[in-house]
Amino acid sequence: MSMRISFTLENDLAHQIEQFATEKRIERNEAILRLIEAGVEKYTEDGAFVPVPRERSFEEVKAIKRSLESLTDAVVDLKKEIRVVHHILDLKWQRDLPPAPESGRRWWEFWKGL
């Protein structure tokens, strides 16, 4: 089965693929296919996939921090909303409780219930 895939590569990785293709004297698409197949074979042999650690650019780190801050703010807002809803439900539950029955006995008649 063949499929068409579109993806973006970093400059360093693209350069390494071009270098591999020129060393093996094959075209770039064939080099990408061979590298993918070699990666799949290595994965099946080892049974564990360990991706290569990649350094992020300053802009990527800044965008990640910004998104984490917005996520943290959203969680804090959600926490406040949950507290408000819990308080409202608690007040409603207390309001809907039937009044406590008043005892017809006096305090010195405690033995009648025994």
Phi and psi restraints in degrees (range 20) as a CNS / XPLOR table:
assign (resid 1 and name C) (resid 2 and name N)
       (resid 2 and name CA) (resid 2 and name C) 1.0 -108.2 20.0 2
assign (resid 2 and name N) (resid 2 and name CA)
       (resid 2 and name C) (resid 3 and name N) 1.0 150.3 20.0 2
assign (resid 2 and name C) (resid 3 and name N)
       (resid 3 and name CA) (resid 3 and name C) 1.0 -142.6 20.0 2
assign (resid 3 and name N) (resid 3 and name CA)
       (resid 3 and name C) (resid 4 and name N) 1.0 156.6 20.0 2
assign (resid 3 and name C) (resid 4 and name N)
       (resid 4 and name CA) (resid 4 and name C) 1.0 -105.9 20.0 2
assign (resid 4 and name N) (resid 4 and name CA)
       (resid 4 and name C) (resid 5 and name N) 1.0 126.7 20.0 2
assign (resid 4 and name C) (resid 5 and name N)
       (resid 5 and name CA) (resid 5 and name C) 1.0 -124.7 20.0 2
assign (resid 5 and name N) (resid 5 and name CA)
       (resid 5 and name C) (resid 6 and name N) 1.0 140.9 20.0 2
assign (resid 5 and name C) (resid 6 and name N)
       (resid 6 and name CA) (resid 6 and name C) 1.0 -123.5 20.0 2
assign (resid 6 and name N) (resid 6 and name CA)
       (resid 6 and name C) (resid 7 and name N) 1.0 128.5 20.0 2
assign (resid 6 and name C) (resid 7 and name N)
       (resid 7 and name CA) (resid 7 and name C) 1.0 -150.0 20.0 2
assign (resid 7 and name N) (resid 7 and name CA)
       (resid 7 and name C) (resid 8 and name N) 1.0 163.7 20.0 2
assign (resid 7 and name C) (resid 8 and name N)
       (resid 8 and name CA) (resid 8 and name C) 1.0 -110.7 20.0 2
assign (resid 8 and name N) (resid 8 and name CA)
       (resid 8 and name C) (resid 9 and name N) 1.0 136.3 20.0 2
assign (resid 8 and name C) (resid 9 and name N)
       (resid 9 and name CA) (resid 9 and name C) 1.0 -112.3 20.0 2
assign (resid 9 and name N) (resid 9 and name CA)
       (resid 9 and name C) (resid 10 and name N) 1.0 151.8 20.0 2
assign (resid 9 and name C) (resid 10 and name N)
       (resid 10 and name CA) (resid 10 and name C) 1.0 -73.1 20.0 2
assign (resid 10 and name N) (resid 10 and name CA)
       (resid 10 and name C) (resid 11 and name N) 1.0 160.2 20.0 2
assign (resid 10 and name C) (resid 11 and name N)
       (resid 11 and name CA) (resid 11 and name C) 1.0 -61.2 20.0 2
assign (resid 11 and name N) (resid 11 and name CA)
       (resid 11 and name C) (resid 12 and name N) 1.0 -42.6 20.0 2
assign (resid 11 and name C) (resid 12 and name N)
       (resid 12 and name CA) (resid 12 and name C) 1.0 -63.0 20.0 2
assign (resid 12 and name N) (resid 12 and name CA)
       (resid 12 and name C) (resid 13 and name N) 1.0 -44.8 20.0 2
assign (resid 12 and name C) (resid 13 and name N)
       (resid 13 and name CA) (resid 13 and name C) 1.0 -66.7 20.0 2
assign (resid 13 and name N) (resid 13 and name CA)
       (resid 13 and name C) (resid 14 and name N) 1.0 -40.8 20.0 2
assign (resid 13 and name C) (resid 14 and name N)
       (resid 14 and name CA) (resid 14 and name C) 1.0 -61.6 20.0 2
assign (resid 14 and name N) (resid 14 and name CA)
       (resid 14 and name C) (resid 15 and name N) 1.0 -39.7 20.0 2
assign (resid 14 and name C) (resid 15 and name N)
       (resid 15 and name CA) (resid 15 and name C) 1.0 -65.2 20.0 2
assign (resid 15 and name N) (resid 15 and name CA)
       (resid 15 and name C) (resid 16 and name N) 1.0 -41.6 20.0 2
assign (resid 15 and name C) (resid 16 and name N)
       (resid 16 and name CA) (resid 16 and name C) 1.0 -64.0 20.0 2
assign (resid 16 and name N) (resid 16 and name CA)
       (resid 16 and name C) (resid 17 and name N) 1.0 -39.2 20.0 2
assign (resid 16 and name C) (resid 17 and name N)
       (resid 17 and name CA) (resid 17 and name C) 1.0 -65.8 20.0 2
assign (resid 17 and name N) (resid 17 and name CA)
       (resid 17 and name C) (resid 18 and name N) 1.0 -43.4 20.0 2
assign (resid 17 and name C) (resid 18 and name N)
       (resid 18 and name CA) (resid 18 and name C) 1.0 -60.9 20.0 2
assign (resid 18 and name N) (resid 18 and name CA)
       (resid 18 and name C) (resid 19 and name N) 1.0 -40.7 20.0 2
assign (resid 18 and name C) (resid 19 and name N)
       (resid 19 and name CA) (resid 19 and name C) 1.0 -65.4 20.0 2
assign (resid 19 and name N) (resid 19 and name CA)
       (resid 19 and name C) (resid 20 and name N) 1.0 -42.5 20.0 2
assign (resid 19 and name C) (resid 20 and name N)
       (resid 20 and name CA) (resid 20 and name C) 1.0 -62.1 20.0 2
assign (resid 20 and name N) (resid 20 and name CA)
       (resid 20 and name C) (resid 21 and name N) 1.0 -42.0 20.0 2
assign (resid 20 and name C) (resid 21 and name N)
       (resid 21 and name CA) (resid 21 and name C) 1.0 -65.2 20.0 2
assign (resid 21 and name N) (resid 21 and name CA)
       (resid 21 and name C) (resid 22 and name N) 1.0 -39.6 20.0 2
assign (resid 21 and name C) (resid 22 and name N)
       (resid 22 and name CA) (resid 22 and name C) 1.0 -71.3 20.0 2
assign (resid 22 and name N) (resid 22 and name CA)
       (resid 22 and name C) (resid 23 and name N) 1.0 -35.8 20.0 2
assign (resid 22 and name C) (resid 23 and name N)
       (resid 23 and name CA) (resid 23 and name C) 1.0 -65.1 20.0 2
assign (resid 23 and name N) (resid 23 and name CA)
       (resid 23 and name C) (resid 24 and name N) 1.0 -41.8 20.0 2
assign (resid 23 and name C) (resid 24 and name N)
       (resid 24 and name CA) (resid 24 and name C) 1.0 -86.6 20.0 2
assign (resid 24 and name N) (resid 24 and name CA)
       (resid 24 and name C) (resid 25 and name N) 1.0 -7.4 20.0 2
assign (resid 24 and name C) (resid 25 and name N)
       (resid 25 and name CA) (resid 25 and name C) 1.0 58.2 20.0 2
assign (resid 25 and name N) (resid 25 and name CA)
       (resid 25 and name C) (resid 26 and name N) 1.0 50.2 20.0 2
assign (resid 25 and name C) (resid 26 and name N)
       (resid 26 and name CA) (resid 26 and name C) 1.0 -129.5 20.0 2
assign (resid 26 and name N) (resid 26 and name CA)
       (resid 26 and name C) (resid 27 and name N) 1.0 166.1 20.0 2
assign (resid 26 and name C) (resid 27 and name N)
       (resid 27 and name CA) (resid 27 and name C) 1.0 -78.9 20.0 2
assign (resid 27 and name N) (resid 27 and name CA)
       (resid 27 and name C) (resid 28 and name N) 1.0 165.6 20.0 2
assign (resid 27 and name C) (resid 28 and name N)
       (resid 28 and name CA) (resid 28 and name C) 1.0 -62.1 20.0 2
assign (resid 28 and name N) (resid 28 and name CA)
       (resid 28 and name C) (resid 29 and name N) 1.0 -43.5 20.0 2
assign (resid 28 and name C) (resid 29 and name N)
       (resid 29 and name CA) (resid 29 and name C) 1.0 -61.1 20.0 2
assign (resid 29 and name N) (resid 29 and name CA)
       (resid 29 and name C) (resid 30 and name N) 1.0 -41.2 20.0 2
assign (resid 29 and name C) (resid 30 and name N)
       (resid 30 and name CA) (resid 30 and name C) 1.0 -64.4 20.0 2
assign (resid 30 and name N) (resid 30 and name CA)
       (resid 30 and name C) (resid 31 and name N) 1.0 -38.9 20.0 2
assign (resid 30 and name C) (resid 31 and name N)
       (resid 31 and name CA) (resid 31 and name C) 1.0 -63.1 20.0 2
assign (resid 31 and name N) (resid 31 and name CA)
       (resid 31 and name C) (resid 32 and name N) 1.0 -42.0 20.0 2
assign (resid 31 and name C) (resid 32 and name N)
       (resid 32 and name CA) (resid 32 and name C) 1.0 -62.6 20.0 2
assign (resid 32 and name N) (resid 32 and name CA)
       (resid 32 and name C) (resid 33 and name N) 1.0 -44.1 20.0 2
assign (resid 32 and name C) (resid 33 and name N)
       (resid 33 and name CA) (resid 33 and name C) 1.0 -61.3 20.0 2
assign (resid 33 and name N) (resid 33 and name CA)
       (resid 33 and name C) (resid 34 and name N) 1.0 -43.7 20.0 2
assign (resid 33 and name C) (resid 34 and name N)
       (resid 34 and name CA) (resid 34 and name C) 1.0 -63.4 20.0 2
assign (resid 34 and name N) (resid 34 and name CA)
       (resid 34 and name C) (resid 35 and name N) 1.0 -41.4 20.0 2
assign (resid 34 and name C) (resid 35 and name N)
       (resid 35 and name CA) (resid 35 and name C) 1.0 -65.3 20.0 2
assign (resid 35 and name N) (resid 35 and name CA)
       (resid 35 and name C) (resid 36 and name N) 1.0 -39.3 20.0 2
assign (resid 35 and name C) (resid 36 and name N)
       (resid 36 and name CA) (resid 36 and name C) 1.0 -64.3 20.0 2
assign (resid 36 and name N) (resid 36 and name CA)
       (resid 36 and name C) (resid 37 and name N) 1.0 -45.2 20.0 2
assign (resid 36 and name C) (resid 37 and name N)
       (resid 37 and name CA) (resid 37 and name C) 1.0 -62.2 20.0 2
assign (resid 37 and name N) (resid 37 and name CA)
       (resid 37 and name C) (resid 38 and name N) 1.0 -41.1 20.0 2
assign (resid 37 and name C) (resid 38 and name N)
       (resid 38 and name CA) (resid 38 and name C) 1.0 -64.0 20.0 2
assign (resid 38 and name N) (resid 38 and name CA)
       (resid 38 and name C) (resid 39 and name N) 1.0 -37.9 20.0 2
assign (resid 38 and name C) (resid 39 and name N)
       (resid 39 and name CA) (resid 39 and name C) 1.0 -65.5 20.0 2
assign (resid 39 and name N) (resid 39 and name CA)
       (resid 39 and name C) (resid 40 and name N) 1.0 -40.5 20.0 2
assign (resid 39 and name C) (resid 40 and name N)
       (resid 40 and name CA) (resid 40 and name C) 1.0 -66.0 20.0 2
assign (resid 40 and name N) (resid 40 and name CA)
       (resid 40 and name C) (resid 41 and name N) 1.0 -42.1 20.0 2
assign (resid 40 and name C) (resid 41 and name N)
       (resid 41 and name CA) (resid 41 and name C) 1.0 -62.8 20.0 2
assign (resid 41 and name N) (resid 41 and name CA)
       (resid 41 and name C) (resid 42 and name N) 1.0 -43.2 20.0 2
assign (resid 41 and name C) (resid 42 and name N)
       (resid 42 and name CA) (resid 42 and name C) 1.0 -62.8 20.0 2
assign (resid 42 and name N) (resid 42 and name CA)
       (resid 42 and name C) (resid 43 and name N) 1.0 -39.8 20.0 2
assign (resid 42 and name C) (resid 43 and name N)
       (resid 43 and name CA) (resid 43 and name C) 1.0 -63.6 20.0 2
assign (resid 43 and name N) (resid 43 and name CA)
       (resid 43 and name C) (resid 44 and name N) 1.0 -41.5 20.0 2
assign (resid 43 and name C) (resid 44 and name N)
       (resid 44 and name CA) (resid 44 and name C) 1.0 -70.7 20.0 2
assign (resid 44 and name N) (resid 44 and name CA)
       (resid 44 and name C) (resid 45 and name N) 1.0 -31.2 20.0 2
assign (resid 44 and name C) (resid 45 and name N)
       (resid 45 and name CA) (resid 45 and name C) 1.0 -71.3 20.0 2
assign (resid 45 and name N) (resid 45 and name CA)
       (resid 45 and name C) (resid 46 and name N) 1.0 -48.0 20.0 2
assign (resid 45 and name C) (resid 46 and name N)
       (resid 46 and name CA) (resid 46 and name C) 1.0 -78.3 20.0 2
assign (resid 46 and name N) (resid 46 and name CA)
       (resid 46 and name C) (resid 47 and name N) 1.0 -32.8 20.0 2
assign (resid 46 and name C) (resid 47 and name N)
       (resid 47 and name CA) (resid 47 and name C) 1.0 79.6 20.0 2
assign (resid 47 and name N) (resid 47 and name CA)
       (resid 47 and name C) (resid 48 and name N) 1.0 1.6 20.0 2
assign (resid 47 and name C) (resid 48 and name N)
       (resid 48 and name CA) (resid 48 and name C) 1.0 -141.6 20.0 2
assign (resid 48 and name N) (resid 48 and name CA)
       (resid 48 and name C) (resid 49 and name N) 1.0 139.0 20.0 2
assign (resid 48 and name C) (resid 49 and name N)
       (resid 49 and name CA) (resid 49 and name C) 1.0 -107.4 20.0 2
assign (resid 49 and name N) (resid 49 and name CA)
       (resid 49 and name C) (resid 50 and name N) 1.0 122.0 20.0 2
assign (resid 49 and name C) (resid 50 and name N)
       (resid 50 and name CA) (resid 50 and name C) 1.0 -120.0 20.0 2
assign (resid 50 and name N) (resid 50 and name CA)
       (resid 50 and name C) (resid 51 and name N) 1.0 103.6 20.0 2
assign (resid 50 and name C) (resid 51 and name N)
       (resid 51 and name CA) (resid 51 and name C) 1.0 -69.2 20.0 2
assign (resid 51 and name N) (resid 51 and name CA)
       (resid 51 and name C) (resid 52 and name N) 1.0 152.4 20.0 2
assign (resid 51 and name C) (resid 52 and name N)
       (resid 52 and name CA) (resid 52 and name C) 1.0 -70.4 20.0 2
assign (resid 52 and name N) (resid 52 and name CA)
       (resid 52 and name C) (resid 53 and name N) 1.0 127.8 20.0 2
assign (resid 52 and name C) (resid 53 and name N)
       (resid 53 and name CA) (resid 53 and name C) 1.0 -64.2 20.0 2
assign (resid 53 and name N) (resid 53 and name CA)
       (resid 53 and name C) (resid 54 and name N) 1.0 138.0 20.0 2
assign (resid 53 and name C) (resid 54 and name N)
       (resid 54 and name CA) (resid 54 and name C) 1.0 -124.3 20.0 2
assign (resid 54 and name N) (resid 54 and name CA)
       (resid 54 and name C) (resid 55 and name N) 1.0 136.3 20.0 2
assign (resid 54 and name C) (resid 55 and name N)
       (resid 55 and name CA) (resid 55 and name C) 1.0 -84.2 20.0 2
assign (resid 55 and name N) (resid 55 and name CA)
       (resid 55 and name C) (resid 56 and name N) 1.0 138.5 20.0 2
assign (resid 55 and name C) (resid 56 and name N)
       (resid 56 and name CA) (resid 56 and name C) 1.0 -97.0 20.0 2
assign (resid 56 and name N) (resid 56 and name CA)
       (resid 56 and name C) (resid 57 and name N) 1.0 151.1 20.0 2
assign (resid 56 and name C) (resid 57 and name N)
       (resid 57 and name CA) (resid 57 and name C) 1.0 -77.5 20.0 2
assign (resid 57 and name N) (resid 57 and name CA)
       (resid 57 and name C) (resid 58 and name N) 1.0 166.2 20.0 2
assign (resid 57 and name C) (resid 58 and name N)
       (resid 58 and name CA) (resid 58 and name C) 1.0 -60.1 20.0 2
assign (resid 58 and name N) (resid 58 and name CA)
       (resid 58 and name C) (resid 59 and name N) 1.0 -39.8 20.0 2
assign (resid 58 and name C) (resid 59 and name N)
       (resid 59 and name CA) (resid 59 and name C) 1.0 -65.4 20.0 2
assign (resid 59 and name N) (resid 59 and name CA)
       (resid 59 and name C) (resid 60 and name N) 1.0 -40.1 20.0 2
assign (resid 59 and name C) (resid 60 and name N)
       (resid 60 and name CA) (resid 60 and name C) 1.0 -65.1 20.0 2
assign (resid 60 and name N) (resid 60 and name CA)
       (resid 60 and name C) (resid 61 and name N) 1.0 -42.4 20.0 2
assign (resid 60 and name C) (resid 61 and name N)
       (resid 61 and name CA) (resid 61 and name C) 1.0 -63.3 20.0 2
assign (resid 61 and name N) (resid 61 and name CA)
       (resid 61 and name C) (resid 62 and name N) 1.0 -41.9 20.0 2
assign (resid 61 and name C) (resid 62 and name N)
       (resid 62 and name CA) (resid 62 and name C) 1.0 -63.7 20.0 2
assign (resid 62 and name N) (resid 62 and name CA)
       (resid 62 and name C) (resid 63 and name N) 1.0 -41.8 20.0 2
assign (resid 62 and name C) (resid 63 and name N)
       (resid 63 and name CA) (resid 63 and name C) 1.0 -66.6 20.0 2
assign (resid 63 and name N) (resid 63 and name CA)
       (resid 63 and name C) (resid 64 and name N) 1.0 -39.1 20.0 2
assign (resid 63 and name C) (resid 64 and name N)
       (resid 64 and name CA) (resid 64 and name C) 1.0 -65.3 20.0 2
assign (resid 64 and name N) (resid 64 and name CA)
       (resid 64 and name C) (resid 65 and name N) 1.0 -43.3 20.0 2
assign (resid 64 and name C) (resid 65 and name N)
       (resid 65 and name CA) (resid 65 and name C) 1.0 -62.4 20.0 2
assign (resid 65 and name N) (resid 65 and name CA)
       (resid 65 and name C) (resid 66 and name N) 1.0 -41.3 20.0 2
assign (resid 65 and name C) (resid 66 and name N)
       (resid 66 and name CA) (resid 66 and name C) 1.0 -62.5 20.0 2
assign (resid 66 and name N) (resid 66 and name CA)
       (resid 66 and name C) (resid 67 and name N) 1.0 -43.6 20.0 2
assign (resid 66 and name C) (resid 67 and name N)
       (resid 67 and name CA) (resid 67 and name C) 1.0 -68.5 20.0 2
assign (resid 67 and name N) (resid 67 and name CA)
       (resid 67 and name C) (resid 68 and name N) 1.0 -35.2 20.0 2
assign (resid 67 and name C) (resid 68 and name N)
       (resid 68 and name CA) (resid 68 and name C) 1.0 -65.5 20.0 2
assign (resid 68 and name N) (resid 68 and name CA)
       (resid 68 and name C) (resid 69 and name N) 1.0 -39.9 20.0 2
assign (resid 68 and name C) (resid 69 and name N)
       (resid 69 and name CA) (resid 69 and name C) 1.0 -64.4 20.0 2
assign (resid 69 and name N) (resid 69 and name CA)
       (resid 69 and name C) (resid 70 and name N) 1.0 -41.9 20.0 2
assign (resid 69 and name C) (resid 70 and name N)
       (resid 70 and name CA) (resid 70 and name C) 1.0 -67.1 20.0 2
assign (resid 70 and name N) (resid 70 and name CA)
       (resid 70 and name C) (resid 71 and name N) 1.0 -35.9 20.0 2
assign (resid 70 and name C) (resid 71 and name N)
       (resid 71 and name CA) (resid 71 and name C) 1.0 -66.5 20.0 2
assign (resid 71 and name N) (resid 71 and name CA)
       (resid 71 and name C) (resid 72 and name N) 1.0 -41.8 20.0 2
assign (resid 71 and name C) (resid 72 and name N)
       (resid 72 and name CA) (resid 72 and name C) 1.0 -62.6 20.0 2
assign (resid 72 and name N) (resid 72 and name CA)
       (resid 72 and name C) (resid 73 and name N) 1.0 -42.7 20.0 2
assign (resid 72 and name C) (resid 73 and name N)
       (resid 73 and name CA) (resid 73 and name C) 1.0 -62.6 20.0 2
assign (resid 73 and name N) (resid 73 and name CA)
       (resid 73 and name C) (resid 74 and name N) 1.0 -40.0 20.0 2
assign (resid 73 and name C) (resid 74 and name N)
       (resid 74 and name CA) (resid 74 and name C) 1.0 -64.5 20.0 2
assign (resid 74 and name N) (resid 74 and name CA)
       (resid 74 and name C) (resid 75 and name N) 1.0 -39.9 20.0 2
assign (resid 74 and name C) (resid 75 and name N)
       (resid 75 and name CA) (resid 75 and name C) 1.0 -66.5 20.0 2
assign (resid 75 and name N) (resid 75 and name CA)
       (resid 75 and name C) (resid 76 and name N) 1.0 -39.8 20.0 2
assign (resid 75 and name C) (resid 76 and name N)
       (resid 76 and name CA) (resid 76 and name C) 1.0 -63.9 20.0 2
assign (resid 76 and name N) (resid 76 and name CA)
       (resid 76 and name C) (resid 77 and name N) 1.0 -42.9 20.0 2
assign (resid 76 and name C) (resid 77 and name N)
       (resid 77 and name CA) (resid 77 and name C) 1.0 -63.3 20.0 2
assign (resid 77 and name N) (resid 77 and name CA)
       (resid 77 and name C) (resid 78 and name N) 1.0 -40.7 20.0 2
assign (resid 77 and name C) (resid 78 and name N)
       (resid 78 and name CA) (resid 78 and name C) 1.0 -63.4 20.0 2
assign (resid 78 and name N) (resid 78 and name CA)
       (resid 78 and name C) (resid 79 and name N) 1.0 -39.7 20.0 2
assign (resid 78 and name C) (resid 79 and name N)
       (resid 79 and name CA) (resid 79 and name C) 1.0 -61.8 20.0 2
assign (resid 79 and name N) (resid 79 and name CA)
       (resid 79 and name C) (resid 80 and name N) 1.0 -42.9 20.0 2
assign (resid 79 and name C) (resid 80 and name N)
       (resid 80 and name CA) (resid 80 and name C) 1.0 -63.6 20.0 2
assign (resid 80 and name N) (resid 80 and name CA)
       (resid 80 and name C) (resid 81 and name N) 1.0 -42.5 20.0 2
assign (resid 80 and name C) (resid 81 and name N)
       (resid 81 and name CA) (resid 81 and name C) 1.0 -62.6 20.0 2
assign (resid 81 and name N) (resid 81 and name CA)
       (resid 81 and name C) (resid 82 and name N) 1.0 -40.8 20.0 2
assign (resid 81 and name C) (resid 82 and name N)
       (resid 82 and name CA) (resid 82 and name C) 1.0 -64.3 20.0 2
assign (resid 82 and name N) (resid 82 and name CA)
       (resid 82 and name C) (resid 83 and name N) 1.0 -40.5 20.0 2
assign (resid 82 and name C) (resid 83 and name N)
       (resid 83 and name CA) (resid 83 and name C) 1.0 -61.8 20.0 2
assign (resid 83 and name N) (resid 83 and name CA)
       (resid 83 and name C) (resid 84 and name N) 1.0 -41.6 20.0 2
assign (resid 83 and name C) (resid 84 and name N)
       (resid 84 and name CA) (resid 84 and name C) 1.0 -64.6 20.0 2
assign (resid 84 and name N) (resid 84 and name CA)
       (resid 84 and name C) (resid 85 and name N) 1.0 -45.9 20.0 2
assign (resid 84 and name C) (resid 85 and name N)
       (resid 85 and name CA) (resid 85 and name C) 1.0 -63.1 20.0 2
assign (resid 85 and name N) (resid 85 and name CA)
       (resid 85 and name C) (resid 86 and name N) 1.0 -41.4 20.0 2
assign (resid 85 and name C) (resid 86 and name N)
       (resid 86 and name CA) (resid 86 and name C) 1.0 -62.5 20.0 2
assign (resid 86 and name N) (resid 86 and name CA)
       (resid 86 and name C) (resid 87 and name N) 1.0 -41.8 20.0 2
assign (resid 86 and name C) (resid 87 and name N)
       (resid 87 and name CA) (resid 87 and name C) 1.0 -64.1 20.0 2
assign (resid 87 and name N) (resid 87 and name CA)
       (resid 87 and name C) (resid 88 and name N) 1.0 -43.8 20.0 2
assign (resid 87 and name C) (resid 88 and name N)
       (resid 88 and name CA) (resid 88 and name C) 1.0 -62.8 20.0 2
assign (resid 88 and name N) (resid 88 and name CA)
       (resid 88 and name C) (resid 89 and name N) 1.0 -44.9 20.0 2
assign (resid 88 and name C) (resid 89 and name N)
       (resid 89 and name CA) (resid 89 and name C) 1.0 -64.4 20.0 2
assign (resid 89 and name N) (resid 89 and name CA)
       (resid 89 and name C) (resid 90 and name N) 1.0 -38.8 20.0 2
assign (resid 89 and name C) (resid 90 and name N)
       (resid 90 and name CA) (resid 90 and name C) 1.0 -64.2 20.0 2
assign (resid 90 and name N) (resid 90 and name CA)
       (resid 90 and name C) (resid 91 and name N) 1.0 -43.0 20.0 2
assign (resid 90 and name C) (resid 91 and name N)
       (resid 91 and name CA) (resid 91 and name C) 1.0 -63.7 20.0 2
assign (resid 91 and name N) (resid 91 and name CA)
       (resid 91 and name C) (resid 92 and name N) 1.0 -42.2 20.0 2
assign (resid 91 and name C) (resid 92 and name N)
       (resid 92 and name CA) (resid 92 and name C) 1.0 -64.4 20.0 2
assign (resid 92 and name N) (resid 92 and name CA)
       (resid 92 and name C) (resid 93 and name N) 1.0 -41.3 20.0 2
assign (resid 92 and name C) (resid 93 and name N)
       (resid 93 and name CA) (resid 93 and name C) 1.0 -63.6 20.0 2
assign (resid 93 and name N) (resid 93 and name CA)
       (resid 93 and name C) (resid 94 and name N) 1.0 -41.1 20.0 2
assign (resid 93 and name C) (resid 94 and name N)
       (resid 94 and name CA) (resid 94 and name C) 1.0 -67.7 20.0 2
assign (resid 94 and name N) (resid 94 and name CA)
       (resid 94 and name C) (resid 95 and name N) 1.0 -35.3 20.0 2
assign (resid 94 and name C) (resid 95 and name N)
       (resid 95 and name CA) (resid 95 and name C) 1.0 -69.4 20.0 2
assign (resid 95 and name N) (resid 95 and name CA)
       (resid 95 and name C) (resid 96 and name N) 1.0 -34.4 20.0 2
assign (resid 95 and name C) (resid 96 and name N)
       (resid 96 and name CA) (resid 96 and name C) 1.0 -82.6 20.0 2
assign (resid 96 and name N) (resid 96 and name CA)
       (resid 96 and name C) (resid 97 and name N) 1.0 -6.3 20.0 2
assign (resid 96 and name C) (resid 97 and name N)
       (resid 97 and name CA) (resid 97 and name C) 1.0 -66.9 20.0 2
assign (resid 97 and name N) (resid 97 and name CA)
       (resid 97 and name C) (resid 98 and name N) 1.0 139.0 20.0 2
assign (resid 97 and name C) (resid 98 and name N)
       (resid 98 and name CA) (resid 98 and name C) 1.0 -68.4 20.0 2
assign (resid 98 and name N) (resid 98 and name CA)
       (resid 98 and name C) (resid 99 and name N) 1.0 149.9 20.0 2
assign (resid 98 and name C) (resid 99 and name N)
       (resid 99 and name CA) (resid 99 and name C) 1.0 -65.0 20.0 2
assign (resid 99 and name N) (resid 99 and name CA)
       (resid 99 and name C) (resid 100 and name N) 1.0 149.7 20.0 2
assign (resid 99 and name C) (resid 100 and name N)
       (resid 100 and name CA) (resid 100 and name C) 1.0 -68.1 20.0 2
assign (resid 100 and name N) (resid 100 and name CA)
       (resid 100 and name C) (resid 101 and name N) 1.0 134.6 20.0 2
assign (resid 100 and name C) (resid 101 and name N)
       (resid 101 and name CA) (resid 101 and name C) 1.0 -67.7 20.0 2
assign (resid 101 and name N) (resid 101 and name CA)
       (resid 101 and name C) (resid 102 and name N) 1.0 137.4 20.0 2
assign (resid 101 and name C) (resid 102 and name N)
       (resid 102 and name CA) (resid 102 and name C) 1.0 -83.1 20.0 2
assign (resid 102 and name N) (resid 102 and name CA)
       (resid 102 and name C) (resid 103 and name N) 1.0 139.2 20.0 2
assign (resid 102 and name C) (resid 103 and name N)
       (resid 103 and name CA) (resid 103 and name C) 1.0 -78.8 20.0 2
assign (resid 103 and name N) (resid 103 and name CA)
       (resid 103 and name C) (resid 104 and name N) 1.0 135.8 20.0 2
assign (resid 103 and name C) (resid 104 and name N)
       (resid 104 and name CA) (resid 104 and name C) 1.0 -85.1 20.0 2
assign (resid 104 and name N) (resid 104 and name CA)
       (resid 104 and name C) (resid 105 and name N) 1.0 -7.9 20.0 2
assign (resid 104 and name C) (resid 105 and name N)
       (resid 105 and name CA) (resid 105 and name C) 1.0 -94.8 20.0 2
assign (resid 105 and name N) (resid 105 and name CA)
       (resid 105 and name C) (resid 106 and name N) 1.0 157.7 20.0 2
assign (resid 105 and name C) (resid 106 and name N)
       (resid 106 and name CA) (resid 106 and name C) 1.0 -91.3 20.0 2
assign (resid 106 and name N) (resid 106 and name CA)
       (resid 106 and name C) (resid 107 and name N) 1.0 167.2 20.0 2
assign (resid 106 and name C) (resid 107 and name N)
       (resid 107 and name CA) (resid 107 and name C) 1.0 -65.9 20.0 2
assign (resid 107 and name N) (resid 107 and name CA)
       (resid 107 and name C) (resid 108 and name N) 1.0 -27.4 20.0 2
assign (resid 107 and name C) (resid 108 and name N)
       (resid 108 and name CA) (resid 108 and name C) 1.0 -84.5 20.0 2
assign (resid 108 and name N) (resid 108 and name CA)
       (resid 108 and name C) (resid 109 and name N) 1.0 -3.2 20.0 2
assign (resid 108 and name C) (resid 109 and name N)
       (resid 109 and name CA) (resid 109 and name C) 1.0 -97.7 20.0 2
assign (resid 109 and name N) (resid 109 and name CA)
       (resid 109 and name C) (resid 110 and name N) 1.0 30.3 20.0 2
assign (resid 109 and name C) (resid 110 and name N)
       (resid 110 and name CA) (resid 110 and name C) 1.0 -63.7 20.0 2
assign (resid 110 and name N) (resid 110 and name CA)
       (resid 110 and name C) (resid 111 and name N) 1.0 -26.0 20.0 2
assign (resid 110 and name C) (resid 111 and name N)
       (resid 111 and name CA) (resid 111 and name C) 1.0 -72.8 20.0 2
assign (resid 111 and name N) (resid 111 and name CA)
       (resid 111 and name C) (resid 112 and name N) 1.0 -13.4 20.0 2
assign (resid 111 and name C) (resid 112 and name N)
       (resid 112 and name CA) (resid 112 and name C) 1.0 -68.1 20.0 2
assign (resid 112 and name N) (resid 112 and name CA)
       (resid 112 and name C) (resid 113 and name N) 1.0 -27.6 20.0 2
assign (resid 112 and name C) (resid 113 and name N)
       (resid 113 and name CA) (resid 113 and name C) 1.0 -83.7 20.0 2
assign (resid 113 and name N) (resid 113 and name CA)
       (resid 113 and name C) (resid 114 and name N) 1.0 -7.6 20.0 2
